[in-house]
Structures are given as C-alpha cells and as structure tokens.
Amino acid sequence: MSRHPVEQASTTPGLPLSVGLADALELAGVRRHRKALDRRSMVIIAWSIGIAAIVAPTARLLVWLIALVTNIAFYGRLSIQPAAPEGHALGLWVILVPVAGSLIVGLIARFGSKAIRGHGIPEAMEQILTNDSRIPMRMTFLKPLSAAVAIGTGGPFGAEGPIIATGAALGSQLGQVIPVSPHERKALLAAGAVAGMTTIFATPFSAVLLAIELLVFEFRPRSFIPVTAAALTSIFLRPFLFGTETVFHVPPLPPAPDSALVAYGFLGLFLGLVAVGISRSVYFIEDLFERLPIHWMWWPAAGGLAVGIVGAVEPATMGVGYTNIDRILGGQFVGLALAAFCALKFLSWSIALGSGTSGGTLAPIFTIGGGLGVLAGQAMQALVPAVGVDLRMAGLIGMAATFAGASRALFASVVFALEITGQFHPLLPLLAGCTAAFVMSALLMHTTIMTEKLVRRGHHVPQEYVAHDHQA
C-alpha cells in the first residue's frame, strides 16, 4: 500500500492525471467548505493578543531609550524625559554626534547582524516571502538598540519603523517556539508589527490595513482577525504607557468644496511624482555607497557626517521631528522657510538611509510630503484662489498621498490620516489625493520604496493581496 495516498492519480474527469486525489477533490469542488475560523484560529488569536501585550511596553521602552540617548548625546545628562536635538548648545561640535552614533550602528551591523540596516519593513517582508516568517532572535534586541542609537544621536528617522520591525521579530520568535504552520507564523509576525505601529501612533485601523497591504498580502479572517486582535490590545494598553494625548494635533478641517476636490486630485498626481522621486533617490544614493572603496560597516558614519552638517545648518532636521509635522498640519509652517526645511530634511534622511543605518521611513516621508503638500497648496491659492484649497488639508493630503505613492499602501494611508485627525471631512480629499498619487506612482515605477530592495535580490513580491474563499 502506498504511504502517500494523496499522490494517487486523479480519476476526476477533466483533471490531469498528475493531480493528487486531495487536490482533485478540491479542484472539482467536492471538498467540504472550510470554516472561516475554527478552534485553531482561536489559539492564534489568543497568541496575537499575548504578543501585543509584550510589544506595547516594548515600544514604550524604545521611546525611553531614544530619549536617554538623545539626552546623553546632546545635553550630557542621564534622563529619559522627552528631548529633541534642536535645543542643544554644542555649536559645530554637533556634527560629530551623528557620526559617533552611526559608527556604533555600523559596528552593531558588522558584528551583530547585517539585517539591522534599513528601515525594518522591507526586512520583515523578506523573511515572510523567503524564510517562512522566521526572523533571527538577535534582531529582537539589535534592531531597537541600533535604532535608538541612530535616532538618539540625531538620525532623521521615526521610531515607528524600528518598533514595527521589533514587534514583527517578537511575533516571529513566538511562532518559532510554539508549533505553528508558516501561515500562522506569518499572522503572528504581522500581529507584532501591527501592535508596534498602533502603540506608537494610536492608529489601530490603519495598522491593520498596513499589515494586509504590505505583510500578509491577503484578505481572509485567518489573517486579519489575529492582527485586529493585536491592534485592539495595543490601543487598550496605550493610555497606560503613553497617556491619552495624541501624537499629532490637527485643527478642525472644514468640508472641501467640489472645486477643491479636483485640485486635491491634481495635488495627488504631483505627490505621486514626488513619491517616485523619493524612492528612486534613496536607492540611487544606496548605489553610490555600494561603489565606495571601503567596508560597508563605515558607510553609516559617512551618512552620519551628512546628517551632522545638515543638522548644524537646520537643527530641526535631526531626530524624530513629530513637532515639525504638527507645525505643517497646523498651517504654521509655510513659504521659503518650509521649502528650505523640506530640502534639507530630504537631503539628510535620504543620505542617512542610503548609507545603511537603522531607522524608519514613515515620519520622514510624512514630514517631506506634508511640507510639499502645503507648498503646492500655497501655489494653488496664488494661481487659482477660487478653488478653495485649505493649506492644512493640503498638508494632510501631502503626508498621506506621498506615503501612498511610495509604499502603495493606499487604504492604510487614507485611514491613517483620518485616524490622526479624528475627523470625517478629510475623507474625500484624501481619497482623491491618495488614489491619484497611487496611480501616478504605479504607472512610473514597478517597485516601491518597500520592495525595490527585495526585487534587486531576486525575490518575487506580490503586487496585490488576494481574497481566499476556502483554502487553508
């Protein structure tokens, strides 16, 4: 008797003989319809809640660690109180601070794990696509440590990318300890990532959508229910860890007239071009670093030198910079000052990221995109004042549309902007701007800022998520 009866030839009419019996039954439609969720699904959901309960305080620890490094590096004091680099009194010596931090990051990458380099999400995607969602244990510790050093010494990054990567690593570690399938491990990895983003930004719905669009690449209960449970757990725990204050403070936005909706659509097309330019610039700079006749361990220090020089000119470009986003969304940052700031922020961030240091992309893209949205809105107000463009709305669309074009996470981008405002009026303007940016980006660039690195390594990256009806 055969030990593998499912490999017997199919006798189902119309099906090739090479198809196994189980496959033939499924293809013929005689396999019993499987439940959307079952008892095993409840176990994975419970584990996802447990992962979120660990990731949420881990996010708090990372923010404290960044604050500690910032206080030591720029002010010479031991404190975990929030601090920003722009208040320093180091003079031109500030140039050496990012260099020193980047040297440490290079050493961590060289002797710890090369995988800490980058902004975290592409690295998590790579493990999902090529390694059954198995992230090495050392990444759980080295990624947040390296990110805290990089950001705390002035790196122009956000904390969200590293904590998303750390949460993903924690979820993957659990999936390697308990007996689970590769798909279940992927759900746990995504649950950890969602918990990290939710804890930092207080945006559970957009975090779930981001996981669907960039990590699990599918839409079925066995995938989105565990990550939803993780998001809900994190948003429940967040007030105990971060308080009830929102990350960004957006003033009330009025409904957009129909003429403004058209203008916001054209604004989205412009921001789609910006997203393509940002993505290509980062990888162009990365290619330039590849040509340097020195070991890659030293590249972050070269990037840190650029960060320091730019930071000496404009200190506000250093560090996380959420206050800059607040100023942009409040309509308080406009004109030539904003244009100069956006140019310097992009220069600092793109060189630092291209050098292979550790840090996130969301906050810098939001800052640059939001600033350019305001500037484009000012131009529209001057050229066609009758359309009724609101600079605050233009800044919000700039944030979301630039990220939608750069990452192709369309729905996550729209919902993220809605969640941080807590308002409904921006919905149609955001849909117009983000959809236009997505279309422009997709027409001009086959990859994204998240997938270019993976495609270069020869990996196939899904271009869309798939709805499953009965497969396991």
N, C-alpha and C positions, 0 to 999 in steps of 0.2 A: 504493500500500500504506500502511496506517495505521502511523504511527510509534509508536503505543501499543497494541500488540495486546492487552494485558491489559484494555483498556477495551471490547473487543468484547462484544456481548450474549451472555448465557448461554443455552445450549440445554439445560441440565440440567433435567429435569422437576422441577417443584415449587419452582423457584427463580425470583425475579423477573428480568425481562429487564434491569433496571438493574444487576444484579450483574456485575462483571467476570469474565473467564474464570478468572483465578487464584483469585479469591475463591470462585467457584462450585465449582471443583475442591476447594478446602479445605472448604467447607461440605458438599459431597457426600461428603466422607470419602475421596476418591481420592488426595489429596495424600500423598506418602510421609511416613511418620512421621519427624520430625526427631530427631536425637540430642540427648540432654540436654546434652552437652558436645561440642565439636568443637575443631579446631585453633585457631580464632579465640578460643574460650573460654580456651585455654591462654595466649594472648597477654595477655588481660585479667587473668588470674590473676597472671601474671608482673609486670605493671604494678602490680597491687594490692600485691604484696609490696614492690616498689620504693617505693611511696607510704608504706607502713607504716615502711620503713626511714628515711624522711625525717621522718615525723610523730613518731615516738618521741623522737628527740633534740630536736625542736621543743617537745615537751611538757616536757622537762627544762629547756630554755631559758626557757619561760614561767614555770615554778615558780621558777627562779632570779631572773627579772625581778620577779616578785611579791615575793620575799624582799628584793631590792635596794630596791624602792620602799618596802616596809614599814620596813626599817632606816633609810632616809633620812628618811622622813616622821615616824616615831615616836621614833627614837633618835639621829638626826643622824650616822649612821656609814655608811661605804661598805662593805657586806658582802653576800654572797649566802647567808650562813648562815640557816637557818630562823629566823623570828621571828614573834611574834604581837603584835597591838596591845595586849592587856590588860596587858602588863608595863611600859607607858610611865610616865613621870613628868611628863607635860605639864599635869596638872591640868585645869582647864576650857578651856585652850587647845586641848585635843584636839578640841573641837567644830569648830574651823576646818580641821582636817586633811581630813576627808571633803569639806568644801565646796571646798577648793582642788583636790582630786583630781577632783571632779565638774565643776568649771569647765573643767579640762583636757579631760575626756571630752566635754563639750559643744562645745568648740572643735574637737576632732578630728571629731566628728559633723558640725558645721556646714561645715567647710572641707575635710574629707577624704571621709567617706561617711556618710550618714544611716543606712545599713544596719548600722552597728556597734551601734546602740541595741538593747537587748533581750538575751535570754539565749542566742541562737545557733541553737537547734534549729528554732524556727519560721521563721527567716530561711532556713535551709538547705532546709526543706520547701517554702518559697515558690519558691525557684529550681528545685527539682525539678518542681513542679507547673505552673509558668508560663513557665519560661525554659530548658527543655531542660537543666537542671542546670548552667547557666553562671553561675558566681559571679565577680564582677569581681576582677581581680588585686589591687587595693588592699585588699580585705578580708583577704587573706592576711597583710598586715602590720598593718593598722589595728585589726583585731579583737583580736589578742593584746596589742597595745600599750595600747589603751584599757582592756581588762580588767585588765591588770597595774596600771595607774594606779588604776582604780576599787577593785580588791580591796586593793592595797598601801596605799592611803590609808584603809582601814577599811571599805570596802564589804562588806556582809554576804552575800557570794556565794561560791560554789565555783569552783574553777579548771576543773572538768570541762566546763561548758558552752562557755566560750571555746575550749578546746582541741579540743572536738568540732567547733565551727564552723571553727576554723583548719584542722583536718585535712580537713574537707569542702571547704574552699576550695582546699587544695593538690591534692586529688583532682580537683576540677573544673578547675583550671588545667592539669593534665596532660591531661585529656580535651579541652581546647580547643587544645592544642598538637599532639597526635598525632591522626591521622584515626580517629575512632570514631563510632559511632551515638549518638543521645541516650540510649538504654538503657544502652549501655556506659559512657557518661559518668556516668550515674546510679550505676552499680555502682562506678566509681572514686571518686565523691564519697562514697558510703556507706563504702567501704573506708577512706578517710581519716578519716571520723568515728569508725568502729569502732576504728581504730588509736589515736586520741586517747583515747577512753574506756578502752580496755584498758591503755594506758600509765599513766594516772592511777590507776585503781582496781585493776588486776590482775584484771579480771573479763572474760575473753575471751568466754565463752559468752553472758553477759547482754548484752554489747556487740553481738554478732551479732544476738541477738533484738531488741534495741532498734532496730537498723537495719532489720530486717524489719518491725517493727510501726510505726515512725514515719517511715521514709525511703523504702524501696523499695516498700512496700505489696504485696508478693507473695512467694510461696514457690516458687522454682524454682532449679535448680542454677546457671543463668547469673547469678543474683543472689546467692545465699547462699554459693557456693563462693569467689568473689573476696573477699567480706568476711570469710569464715572464714580465708582465707589471710592477710589483713591482720592479723586478731586474733592468729593464731598467731605471726606475725613479731614483733608488738609484745610479746607475752608472753615471747618468747625474748630480746628485747633489753632488757626492763625491768630485770632484775637488774644489768646493766652500767650502767644510768642511775640507778636509784633504790635499788639494793640489794635484798636479799631480804625485808626487813621488810614486813609487811602494813600497809595503810592503817589498818584498824580492828582492834581487839583484842577479840574476843568470847570470853568464858569458855565452857567446855563446857556445853551445854544438855541436860537430861535429856529422855527421851521424854515427850510430853504425854499424859496420860490422856484417855479419851473425853469425860469431862465438861468438861475444859479445851478440847478441840477445839470444842465447842459454844460455849463462852464466847469463844473467839478468833473464831468466826464472827460473833457479835454485836459484838465489838470491831471487826471489819472493817466492819460496817454503820455504826457510829459514825464510823470513819475515812473512809468514803465521803462522809458528810455534811461532815466536815472538809475533804476534798479539794474538794468543790463550793464550800464557803465560801471557801477559799483562792483558788481560781481566779476566782471572781466578785469577790472583794475586790481582787485585783490589777488587774482591768480596770475596776472602779469607780473606783479611785484614778487609773488612767490617764485615764479620762474627766474626772475633776476637773482634772487637769493640762491637758487639752485646753481647758478653759474659762478658763485663766489669760490675762490680757491682756498677756502677754509672749512673746517668741520662744521656740520650743521649745529653743533652744540653752541657755537659762538654767534649764530645768526640772531637769536633774540636780543643779545647785547647790542648788536648794530641797530636793530629796531628800537631798542630802548633809548639809544642815543638820539634818534629822530624824535621819539616821544618827549625826551627831556628838552631838546632845543625848541620844539613847538610849545611845550609847556612853559618855558621861560618867556616866550612871547605872549601866550594866552593861557594862564594857569587853569582856566575853566575847562580846557580840553582834557585835563588829566582826571583820572578816576571815573567812577560810575556815571556821574553827571545827571542824575534824575532831576536835579533842580533846574538844569538847562531845559529839559523837556517841559517842566512846569511853566517856565517863562515863555516858551514858544507857544504852548497851548493857551496861555492866558493873554496872548496878543501883546505882551510886554517887550518882546524882542523882535525888532524889525530893522529894515533898511541895511545900510552898508555894514553896520556892526554885526548884524546877523549873518550877512553874506561872508564876511571875513571869518567869523567863528566857524561856520559850516565848512569852509575850505580848509581851515586849519585842523578841525576835528577829523575830517576825512583823511587828510594827509597823515596825521598821527596814527589814526586807527588802522588804515589800510597798510601802512608800512609795518606797524607792530604785528598785525595779524599775519601778513605775508611772511614775516620773519620766523613764524612758527612758535610764537609764545602761546600762553594759555589765557583764554578769555572769551567772553561772549560776544555775540553779534547783534542781539535784539536791541539793546539800549542804544548802541551807536547808530544803527540803521534808523531807529525811531527818531533820534536826535537830528541826524542829517536830513532824513526825509521830511520830518516835520518842519525844519527850518526852510528847506527848499519849497515846501508847500506854502508857507507864509510868504516867501519872496515872490513866488508865482502869483499868489493871491493879490499881493500889492500891485504887481504889473497889470493884472486884470482890472483891479479897481481904477487904475490910472487910465487904461485904454478903453474899457467898456464899463463905466461906473453903473450903468443902468441895470446890469445883470444881478446885482445884489450879492456879490461874493463877500462872505464873512471871513476875516483873517483867522479867527480861532478855528472855524470849521475847516479852512484850508490847511491849517497846521495839523489838525487831527487826521484829515484825509491824507496829508503828506506822510505821516507816520505809517498809517495802515497800508496805503497803496504801495509805498516803496517796499515794505516788507512782503506784501502780496506778490509784487513783481520779482523780488529777489529770491523768495522761497517757494512760490507758487502755492502757498497755504492760504488760499483765498478766503474761505469761510472763517478760519481761525483769525485772520487779520481783521475782518469786519467785526466779528463778535468781540475780539479783544478791545477794539476801540469803543464799542458800545459799553462793555463792562467797566472800563476805567472812567467813563463819563457818567454812567448810571442814568443815561438819558435815551429817549427813543427817537427824538427828532433827527439825529445824525444818520439814521439807518439808510435812507435812500441816497443821500450824498455819498456815504461810504460804499454802498453797493455800486454806484456809478463809477466812482474813482477807482476802487479796488478791481472791479471787473475790467475796466479799460487798461489798467496797469498790467493785469494778468495777461490779457490778450496781446498787448504790445510786447511784453517780455517773452511770451511763448512763441510769437512769430519771429523774434530776432535771435533767440538763444535756445538751443535744445536742452541745455542743462540749467542748473540753478546754483546759487551760492552754496547750497547744501549738498548738491550731488556732483558737481564738477570734479571734485577730488576723487570720488568713487569711480566715476566713469573713466578718469585717467588711469586708474588702477585696473581697468578691465572688468569692472563689475557691472552687471545689468541692474538698473534701478527702475522699479515700476513708475510709470508716469501717471497712474491713477489708482485709486483704491477700488476694490471690487466688492460688490454685494453678493454674498453666498446665500443659497437658499436651503441646501441640505447637506453640504459637505461638512465633515468633522472639523 
